[in-house]
Amino acid sequence: MAARSRGSGLFWAALSRRRAPGPSRCLSYQPHAPAPGTWSTELSRLSHGDLYRLSVTDPDRFWGAAAADRLRWVEPFHRVRDCDLSSGRIGWFLGGKLNVSVNCLDVHVEKHPDRVALIWEQDEPGTEVKVTYRELLETTCRLANALKSHGINKGDRVAIYMPVSPLAVAAMLACARIGAVHTVVFAGFSSDALAGRIQDAGCKAVITFNEGVRGGRVIQLKATVDAAVKTCPSVQHVFVCQRTETPVVMGERDVQLEEAMSSQPAVCAPEALDSEDLLFLLYTSGSTGKPKGIVHTQAGYLLYASLTLQHVFDYRDGDVFGCVADVGWITGHSYVVYGPLCNGATTVLFESTPVYPNPGRYWETVERLRISQFYGAPTALRLLLKYGESWVKKYDRSSLRTLGSVGEPINHEAWHWFHSVVGEGRCPLVDTWWQTETGGVCIAPRPADEGAPIVPAMAMRPFFGIQPVLMGEKGEQLSGNDITGALCISQPWPGIARSIYGDHQRFVDTYFKPYPGFYFSGDGAYRSEDGFYQITGRMDDVINVSGHRLGTAEIEDALDEHPAVPETAVIGIPHDIKGEVPFAFVVLKEDLSDDAPAVLQQLRDLVATKIAKYAVPEHFLVVTRLPKTRSGKIMRRILRKVAMETTEDLGDVSTLDDPSVVKEIIEAHEAYRKQRQEEKKK
């Protein structure tokens, strides 16, 4: 039974009144003309190629012009940048003062106050809520005033433990308006994971819902916060808003947010903030080691998120931008909230799942909301691919103009399905590479000069100001094409993270010490004969088989080309003779499980053909699903422990979407081990 949304209360009542009834080859598309006002007069006449060259040869001129044109400043900056990657010193637009919320709200309210800023696609289809820029500004100001009245000021850290929703966006912008530093925590993390982030940031307040709703299920949020803050003495207030009708117990430090906002004025003077004041902290998932609080600051981050949204995704005035990420991740920060709102866009807040109430949910939403750009994760695409084409073709997708993938390299089968079936072969598909630490897209097929090709399943081209380099095993910079190495970036850009909160030395050691003078991404990449970049996977996902360096992502890409295989994960395990060998976990389509032996032999042949015989996995284990975090990433360390038969201590599994999957895989591996023993006896 679907959870009921709460209809009463100041915020929800205001919103509810606005509720609305093939083979690898290069593909060529015509890019759009830059929107008016994108560049200053001096740069507007330059082609994309000339703009890119200017951005890497004269970054002060390029970024100075972009910042002056696109952002509203309280005080102008007097120096474009002061950076030294060797020491991790990064500063942009020095001396300038601005307010991010003003750039995302006030400037648009002045021009078109009744334009829709947010479309909240709630869990139940057909119950979307639309919020105008005027309404979002007023809500943000009331929330900001409520925070101030409870002692939250500039520099204080505020944890936001909420699913994607208009109030979550308003909370982020309210913090930005008064100079508080928000840290959004994915509303699915355990109380321990939440507590660790609150403690590390020293948060003074937490903002949450009583409950969340996702996929027809109710998620306990206030109860999780209650458990978390027991070990967080820095928290003085917990602000609670009602998402459902279920009442919750309120303690001494709890504040009913709707009531607190109702007594506040709808105007809040914005704080004038330095370009390098902290805007937000965002913690990495914590799958391994202590979570890192990545620091992003005001002007540089906002400029980069804004510029990448417009040029990578061909955003045009009046578009409906559909990024289906959660605000708990950097994709949600940059391409659900800050990038779209800075551009004055209408942005979709997707609360549900790709398969609720059925596998056509994404495409029904595209039809109903007339979405122009659709940006999602390969994990979700591979899931939907299992259900065939009928759920896609049932709905009108003619509004789509650009498709995008994010979060991991997309395999060829998913790329072609997304492009040919979802996009009908007419929409450019941008496979984007970037990270929490980069702030926005760094490598993608677009923007590009007119008629430039797109190579399937390849990130391809660096964005403005991004100068990729490949480094060899001895720390040398690799020249030429048709070569693989560690992906680094040779000069800073405005969106780059500034530090790890409370541990700048860890920041330097992680990103700048491995290759002094360069930003080290931790990823490997291949530069093709044409000079395009393809991500090969994390460097720690590179295995050495008989002296051959082999990216597990490369093997996965080959396996995923088989029509019977929607998803795979490959890890390396030790081997007495070869050093390491690949171990493949394979998910088969449901109706092919009885044909597993034949399919596995075909997979062996496929890898041998696509890569080489040495790349063929030594082991194949058929599983019904893979262990994934709530953000959709495969938890490979769990698979490694299963393969190594060291499951006594699995470590922290609180970030898994469904921990029961671990037991299923262990049981499958035990059956596989017994089968191999019987075969050896014969």
MOJOMO-V622508 format. One record per backbone hydrogen bond with DSSP energy under -0.5 kcal/mol. CO is the residue of the C=O (numbers start at 1). NH is the residue of the N-H. Records with the same first field share a line. If there is no record, write none. Layout:
CO: NH  NH
This chain:
4: 245
9: 13
10: 14
11: 15
12: 16
13: 17
15: 18
16: 19
18: 130
25: 456
27: 454
29: 31  451
35: 38
40: 43  44
41: 45
43: 46
47: 51
48: 52
49: 53
50: 54
51: 55
52: 56
53: 57
54: 58
58: 62
59: 63  64
60: 64
61: 65
62: 66
63: 67
64: 68
65: 69
66: 70
67: 71
71: 73
75: 97
79: 94
80: 93
84: 87  88  89
88: 90
89: 84
91: 82
93: 96
94: 78  79
96: 275
97: 74  75
98: 273
99: 103
100: 104
101: 105  106
102: 107
105: 108  109
106: 110
107: 111
108: 112
109: 113
112: 115
113: 134
115: 133
117: 347
118: 120  131
119: 121  349
120: 122  129
121: 351
123: 125
124: 127
128: 20
129: 120
131: 117  118
132: 136
133: 137
134: 138
135: 139
136: 140
137: 141
138: 142
139: 143
140: 144
141: 145
142: 146
143: 147
144: 148
145: 149
146: 150
147: 150  152
148: 151
151: 153
153: 156
156: 181
157: 204  205
158: 183
159: 161  207
160: 162  185
161: 209
165: 169
166: 170
167: 171
168: 172
169: 173
170: 174
171: 175
172: 176
173: 177
174: 178
175: 179  180
177: 271
179: 155
180: 182
181: 158
182: 281
183: 160
186: 188  189
190: 194
191: 195
192: 196
193: 197
194: 198
195: 199
196: 200
197: 201
198: 202  203
204: 236  237
205: 159
206: 239
207: 161
208: 241
210: 221  222
212: 219
214: 217
217: 214
219: 212  221
221: 225
222: 226
223: 227
224: 228
225: 229
226: 230
228: 231
229: 232
232: 235
237: 206
238: 240  255
239: 208
240: 257  258
241: 210  243
243: 6
251: 254
253: 238
255: 240  257
256: 260
257: 261
258: 262
259: 263
261: 264
271: 273
273: 98
274: 277
275: 298  299
277: 298
279: 182
280: 296
282: 294
291: 293
292: 284  294
293: 501
294: 282
295: 498  499
296: 279  280
298: 302
299: 303
300: 304
301: 305
302: 306
303: 307
304: 308
305: 309
306: 310
307: 311
308: 312  313
309: 313  315
310: 315
316: 319
319: 321  346
320: 322  372  373
321: 323  348
322: 324  375
326: 329  332
329: 333
330: 334
331: 335
332: 336  337
333: 338
334: 339
337: 341
338: 342
339: 343
340: 345
341: 344
345: 347
346: 321
347: 119
348: 350
349: 121  351
353: 356
354: 361  362
358: 361
360: 364
361: 365
362: 366
363: 367
364: 368
365: 369
366: 370  371
372: 401  402
373: 322  375
374: 404
375: 324
376: 406
377: 380  381
378: 382
379: 383
380: 384
381: 385
382: 386
383: 386
384: 387
385: 388
389: 392  393
390: 394
392: 395
397: 400
401: 428
402: 374
403: 430
404: 376
405: 432
411: 415
412: 416
413: 417
414: 418
415: 419
416: 420
417: 421  422
418: 423
419: 425
423: 426  427
428: 403  430
429: 431
430: 405  432
433: 442  443
435: 438  439
437: 497
442: 463
443: 433
444: 461
449: 452
452: 29
454: 27  456
455: 458
459: 461
460: 533
461: 444
463: 466
465: 467
466: 468
467: 490
469: 488
470: 478
471: 486
472: 475
476: 472
478: 470
483: 527
485: 525
486: 471  488
487: 521
488: 469
489: 519
493: 496
499: 295  501
500: 503
503: 507
504: 508
505: 509
506: 510
507: 511
508: 512  513
511: 520
513: 516
515: 518
518: 520
519: 489  521
522: 539
523: 487
524: 536  537
525: 485
526: 528  534
527: 482  483
528: 531
532: 528
533: 460
534: 526
536: 553
537: 524
538: 541
539: 542
541: 543  552
543: 545  550
544: 546  580
545: 548
547: 549
548: 545
550: 543
551: 554  555
552: 556
553: 557
554: 558
555: 559
556: 560
557: 561
558: 561
559: 562
562: 565
564: 566  589
567: 587
569: 585
571: 583
573: 581
575: 579
578: 546  580
579: 575
581: 573
582: 618  619
583: 571
584: 586  621
585: 569
586: 588  623
587: 566  567
589: 592
590: 593
592: 595
593: 596
595: 599
596: 600
597: 601
598: 602
599: 603
600: 604
601: 605
602: 606
603: 607
604: 608
605: 609
606: 610
607: 611  612
612: 615
613: 616
619: 584
620: 622
621: 586
623: 588
626: 628
627: 635
628: 657
629: 632
633: 629
634: 636
635: 638  639
636: 640
637: 641
638: 642
639: 643
640: 644
641: 646
642: 645
646: 649
648: 650
651: 653
653: 656
655: 630
658: 661
659: 662  663
660: 664
661: 665
662: 666
663: 667
664: 668
665: 669
666: 670
667: 671
668: 672
669: 673
670: 674
671: 675
672: 676
673: 677
674: 678
675: 679
676: 680
677: 681
678: 682
